[in-house]
Amino acid sequence: MSGDADWEQVQQEYEAGEKSLRQIGRDHGITHTAVRKRAKAENWQEREAAANNDGEASTGTEVQVELKQAQAEFARIRGVLLETRGRLTEAEAQVQRLVSELPAVRAGVFLGEIPAEDLERMRHDLATSRRDVEELPAVIGLLENRLEEAHKRTTAIQVAVDEEHGRQRYFELRNQFIQRGTELSRGEEGDLYRHGNPLGFRDEIDSLVVDLRTHDRRCRMSGEQVPFR
């Protein structure tokens, strides 16, 4: 439970930047999203750029592994579901065929033209097919539920993967622009907002855009290129 976490320790690990957010979350029994929200709400010290890139990159790798596993599980369940549906279709067709052929076979047995074993085999096949027709719909329903759950899990992990990719790209751009120290073009601003907005960095981007513009114009007026920050 997030309420039971040692948030002072979580903050220390977050600000140290040595662990990915997912690793911190696992160590304290909380989600990486809870860590990120807490950091934003309490204005924790910003993680080092290397941690934001390298640390989150390792996290992205972990999430990608989870995504591949979830996709494989989804495919496995879907394959079993399709196979079971096909089995039900075959059983229904088998019941219809055997029911229509049974009278003729019984007559052949009575006349001594068909072995009695053939009739018993047909009855056994009919009973098996009827059992499948009776039981498989419930099995299919359960498999459909499992497939829906697997789909939701896969979708949730895909969102996490996209979020991690966006976070990595945001910090790459941010650090690049800060190092350059010049006013951003509209396209560059758009890139920052596109990657940063979903992560809750809009206010930070607003400030950075203004600060870079101000810094760049001062440098031009003074004729000196002073490092930004």
C-alpha positions in Angstrom: 0.0 0.0 0.0 1.4 3.5 -0.9 0.2 4.8 2.5 2.6 2.5 4.3 5.7 3.4 2.2 8.7 5.1 3.9 8.4 8.2 1.7 11.4 9.9 3.3 13.6 6.9 2.1 11.7 7.0 -1.3 12.6 10.6 -1.7 16.3 10.0 -0.9 16.5 7.2 -3.5 14.6 9.3 -6.0 16.9 12.3 -5.6 20.0 10.2 -5.6 19.1 9.1 -9.1 20.8 5.7 -8.9 17.7 3.6 -9.3 14.9 3.7 -11.9 11.5 4.7 -10.7 10.2 1.2 -11.2 13.0 -0.2 -9.1 12.2 2.3 -6.3 8.6 1.3 -6.5 9.3 -2.4 -6.3 11.6 -1.9 -3.3 8.9 -0.1 -1.4 5.8 -1.9 -2.6 4.4 1.0 -4.6 4.0 1.9 -8.2 6.5 4.1 -10.2 3.5 6.4 -11.0 3.0 6.9 -7.3 6.6 7.9 -6.9 6.4 10.3 -9.8 3.2 11.9 -8.5 4.6 12.3 -5.0 7.8 13.9 -6.4 5.9 16.4 -8.4 3.4 17.2 -5.6 6.2 17.8 -3.0 8.7 19.4 -5.4 11.4 16.9 -4.7 14.9 17.8 -6.0 15.2 17.1 -9.6 17.0 13.9 -10.6 20.3 14.2 -12.3 20.1 14.2 -16.1 22.0 10.9 -16.3 19.5 9.3 -14.1 16.6 10.7 -16.0 18.1 9.2 -19.2 20.1 6.1 -18.2 17.9 5.1 -15.3 14.7 5.5 -17.2 16.2 3.7 -20.2 16.8 0.6 -18.1 13.2 1.0 -16.9 12.1 1.1 -20.4 13.9 -2.2 -21.1 12.1 -3.8 -18.1 8.7 -2.5 -19.4 9.4 -3.8 -22.9 10.2 -7.2 -21.5 6.9 -7.1 -19.6 5.1 -6.0 -22.8 6.6 -8.9 -24.8 5.5 -11.4 -22.1 2.0 -9.9 -22.0 1.7 -10.0 -25.8 2.8 -13.6 -25.8 0.3 -14.5 -23.1 -2.5 -12.7 -25.1 -1.5 -14.6 -28.2 -1.5 -17.9 -26.3 -4.9 -17.4 -24.9 -6.3 -16.2 -28.2 -4.9 -19.3 -29.9 -6.6 -21.6 -27.3 -9.8 -19.7 -27.7 -9.9 -20.0 -31.5 -9.0 -23.7 -31.2 -11.8 -24.3 -28.7 -14.3 -22.4 -30.9 -13.3 -24.6 -33.8 -13.8 -27.7 -31.7 -17.3 -26.6 -30.7 -18.2 -26.0 -34.4 -16.9 -29.5 -35.3 -18.8 -31.1 -32.3 -22.1 -29.4 -33.4 -21.6 -30.7 -37.0 -20.7 -34.1 -35.7 -23.8 -34.3 -33.6 -26.0 -33.5 -36.6 -24.3 -36.0 -38.8 -24.4 -38.8 -36.3 -28.0 -38.2 -35.4 -29.0 -38.4 -39.0 -26.9 -41.5 -39.7 -27.8 -43.4 -36.5 -31.2 -44.9 -37.6 -29.6 -46.4 -40.8 -26.7 -47.9 -38.8 -29.1 -49.4 -36.3 -31.2 -50.9 -39.1 -28.0 -52.3 -40.6 -27.1 -53.9 -37.2 -30.6 -55.5 -36.9 -30.2 -56.9 -40.4 -26.8 -58.3 -39.7 -25.2 -56.1 -42.4 -23.2 -53.8 -40.0 -21.2 -55.0 -37.0 -22.7 -54.1 -33.6 -19.3 -52.6 -32.7 -19.9 -49.9 -35.3 -23.1 -48.9 -33.6 -21.4 -48.7 -30.2 -18.6 -46.6 -31.6 -21.1 -44.3 -33.2 -23.0 -43.9 -29.9 -19.7 -43.2 -28.1 -18.8 -40.5 -30.6 -22.2 -39.0 -30.3 -22.1 -38.9 -26.5 -18.6 -37.3 -26.7 -19.7 -34.7 -29.2 -22.9 -33.9 -27.2 -20.8 -33.4 -24.1 -18.6 -31.0 -26.0 -21.6 -29.1 -27.3 -22.9 -28.8 -23.8 -19.7 -27.9 -22.0 -17.6 -25.9 -24.4 -19.7 -22.7 -24.5 -18.9 -22.2 -20.8 -15.2 -22.9 -21.5 -15.3 -20.4 -24.3 -16.9 -17.8 -22.1 -14.1 -18.2 -19.5 -11.4 -18.0 -22.2 -13.0 -14.8 -23.6 -12.8 -13.3 -20.1 -9.2 -14.3 -19.8 -8.5 -12.8 -23.2 -10.1 -9.5 -22.3 -8.0 -9.4 -19.1 -4.9 -10.1 -21.1 -5.8 -7.4 -23.6 -6.3 -4.9 -20.8 -2.9 -5.8 -19.2 -1.2 -5.6 -22.6 -2.7 -2.2 -23.3 -1.7 -0.9 -19.8 1.9 -2.0 -20.3 1.9 -0.5 -23.8 0.9 2.8 -22.3 3.7 2.5 -19.8 6.2 1.8 -22.6 5.0 4.8 -24.5 5.3 6.9 -21.4 8.8 5.8 -20.7 9.8 6.5 -24.3 8.2 9.9 -24.1 10.0 10.6 -20.8 13.4 9.6 -22.2 12.9 11.7 -25.3 11.7 14.7 -23.3 14.9 14.8 -21.1 17.1 14.2 -24.2 15.6 17.3 -25.8 15.5 19.3 -22.6 19.2 18.7 -21.9 20.1 19.4 -25.4 18.4 22.7 -25.5 19.7 23.7 -22.1 23.3 22.9 -23.2 22.8 24.9 -26.4 21.3 27.9 -24.5 19.5 29.6 -27.4 15.9 30.5 -28.1 13.8 27.5 -29.2 12.1 27.4 -32.6 8.4 26.7 -32.8 9.1 23.2 -33.9 11.5 22.6 -30.9 8.9 24.0 -28.5 6.3 21.7 -30.0 8.6 18.7 -29.5 9.1 19.5 -25.9 5.4 20.0 -25.2 4.4 16.9 -27.1 6.7 14.7 -25.0 6.4 16.6 -21.7 2.7 17.5 -21.5 1.6 13.9 -20.9 4.1 13.6 -18.1 3.0 16.8 -16.3 5.9 19.0 -17.3 4.0 21.8 -18.9 4.8 24.4 -16.3 8.5 23.5 -16.4 8.5 23.8 -20.2 6.7 27.2 -20.1 9.5 28.4 -17.8 12.3 26.9 -19.8 11.0 28.4 -23.1 10.8 31.9 -21.5 14.2 31.6 -19.8 16.0 30.4 -22.9 14.4 33.2 -25.0 15.5 35.8 -22.4 19.0 34.4 -22.1 19.5 34.2 -25.8 18.4 37.8 -26.3 20.6 39.1 -23.5 23.6 37.3 -25.1 22.9 38.8 -28.4 22.6 42.3 -27.0 25.8 42.0 -25.0 27.7 40.2 -27.7 28.9 37.6 -25.3 27.9 34.0 -25.2 27.3 33.1 -21.6 26.4 29.5 -20.6 22.8 29.0 -19.8 22.4 28.2 -16.1 
